[in-house]
Amino acid sequence: MKKSMLLVLTIILTLTLAACGQSSSNNKTANSSGNSSANSGKELSGSILAVGSSALQPLVEQASQGFMDLNPKVSIQVQGGGSGTGLTQVSGGQADIGNSDVFAAEKLEAAPASELVDHQVAVVGMATVINPEITVDNLTKDQLVKIFKGEITNWKDLGGADQKIQIINRPSSSGTRATFEKYALGTKTEDLAGAIQEDSSGTVKKLVKETPGAIGYLALSYLDDSIKAVKYEGVDPTEDNVANGTYPVWAYEHMYTKGEPNEVVKAFLDYITSDDVQNKDVVELGYIPASKMQVQRDIEGNITK
C-alpha cells in the first residue's frame, strides 16, 4: 500500500512539473510574439492623426501600416497639407503629430513653438527636377535664383532649347519650399505670375513629368525615371552626397508633438525610429537615417562635422 501511494504521488509531481514547464514556455512565446506592448502585457488601442509634410508622408504612411499590423486596435490617419499646416494643427491640438521638414521655430511664433517636442526621424535631400525632355543637366545657385525670381524665363539662356521655363512651385506653407529656398537659393522668392503652385509633392512630380519646359523641386524619395533631377553646382543630388555634406540641399524630418506624447503616440514614434524601420523602410523610400549622416546642421543652417 505504501509503495502504491508513493508511486501515485511521484506521477502527480511529474505531471505538475511538466504543466508548469509548458505554461512557462507558452508565456515566453506570447511575450515575444511581436506587438509593441507585449512586454507590459497591455495591448495598445487608440487613434493617431499625423498631418503635415508631404515630403515625409510616404515614410509615415508606410510605417503606420506596419505599426497597425502589429497593433490592430490602433488606427493611424496620415494627411499632407505642408509643414506649416502640420505645425499649426499639432500646436492647436487638432492633430497628434505635426510632420515637418523644418524646425518649428522657423514657422511658428516662439511661444507655441516652445510647447512642441521635436522627434527627428530621418533626413531628406531635395533635388531640382525638370521635364525629362530638357537637355540641361546642371544648374548653379545663381541660375536657380534667377529662374525662381523670373529673371531667366527661357531654357536657351541656360544652354537648352528655345523653350519657355514653366515653374511648378509649392505654397508658402510648404516645408519643402522653405528647405529649397534656404539651402538651394539662399533667399525667399515671391510667387510669380504664370507659375503653377501645388500643395502635394506627388502632384508636382506629375506636372513636371507632363508639362513641357517644367522645373520644380522634390524630396529625393520622389525621384524616378519619369522626371530628371539636375546637379546643383556640379554635384549630384544623391543620398551619399547628402550624408557626406557635399550636397547642401537637405533637411531633418521632424514629427512634432505638443508636449510629451501619450502612450500610443510614443509607441508609434519609437517604432518609426527603431532599427528595423530605419534600416528598411527609411532606406527603401529614399530617406537617410540620421545615424548615417557624417555632418549635422543646426536651426540656423550651420554645418558641423
Phi, psi and omega in degrees: 000315179298319180295322180295316179296320179297321179295317180297315179298321179297317180296317180298316180298318180297314180296321179297315179296322179295318179296319178297318180297320179295318179299318179297319180296317179297320179297318180297319180297316180297321184286345180248018188282347170123346179273151194293348179252016184299321183296328181271349182076007182248128180277130181287144174209150180143187181228153179226134172244118178246126187229146171138231190312124175281340176292325180272345188305315181302321180291315182296321179296314182292317178295324179299316181296317178297320181292320180291329175298322179281334184229079188296347179266006177253134177244127179239127176247130182242128179232152176271221178111348179101156183299319180299319178296315180299315181293319179296318183286322178289325178295323181274356178087006179280339179231153178278328181226133173252111180276134186211144173271353184232161174295144182304323182295345178278344183243330186249160172295162187302317184297305179294326179297324182291341180278347185267145179253128185271127174238103181276123188248347181185180173237141179234135173267151178241134181240146168285130181236147181225164175303136186297344179280347181282135187273349179293137179233003179212138176226138178273169177300315181298319179295318179296318178301315181293326176295309186281353171259000177081015181273335171243123186236000182224139182293340180296334179283355180240016179092006179260196180284168176284090186211137180295140175276126177250111181279129172250107189249171175250156179291167184295340179282351186284130174289329176298317178295317180299318179295315181297315181294321184288317189255339177262316182266327183075014180199156174278153180233157177271157175285124184269147173298133179094343177285148177263135181240130182226143180283329190258134175298324179297321178289322176301314179301315181297317182291320178297320179297319190262346186259120178302135177077009188283146173222141177204202179207143185214157170294149180303334181295345180261357187282140170202188186287353182283344177228170183240120175270131182257157177291154176244115183053037177083002183251130179290140177279080181242161180298320180297318181290329173293312185298323182269001175087003180288323180257120192269353187267087181206165181208159171285148172260121185251144169237102186270144170237154176273104188075190179289141184289154174287178187302316184289315179297318179299319179298321179291318178295321176298323180294315184289338177261006179289159181301321182300312181287319181297319184275348181245286185298314182301314182290315182299326183272003174091010174268176181236124175301137180303330181293342181272348183289132177268353177229162176232161181223135178266181184296336178278351180095004180286136182262134174230152179278000000 
